[in-house]
């Protein structure tokens, strides 16, 4: 099962740090159970804990993405948003996976699969036993759909105004955090269904 999906900012590796990594959107598909924690549980405390966990994942993804881009000799201008109508190629986008030990930051061990597309990072936080090939295909599909249908890399895009559309995509292609085996025809059908529900 997918524990969480997130979209966050990526800073260019060779530029001076002009701000922190920001989580633009996150969706958690299951609550952490903290049975050994004696402190009282409340909705606000749980929300802050999830926020800290997601931010920790985003920072680690950003760090690994920057390291991979530096190692490949990628220039900082290659990572800035492209404001064109042409689709972005995800085939050559930096990507990877890493393991999170229990307690760092989640109570259970997790695997994180990530994809860096220009100035945006996309990540799935998975149970350790999940099929990584299926998860990578799902992550690339989600990134393509979000970039194509929501135009996330265009100037003035406001994530707060598009969360319902992001959730519409997640509901169809990652329902309740379950990875789906999707053939191309079924993906096209789900995409048509999404377009009919959310016209541009």
Order of alpha helices (4+ residues) and beta strands (2+ residues): beta-beta-alpha-beta-beta-beta-alpha-alpha-alpha
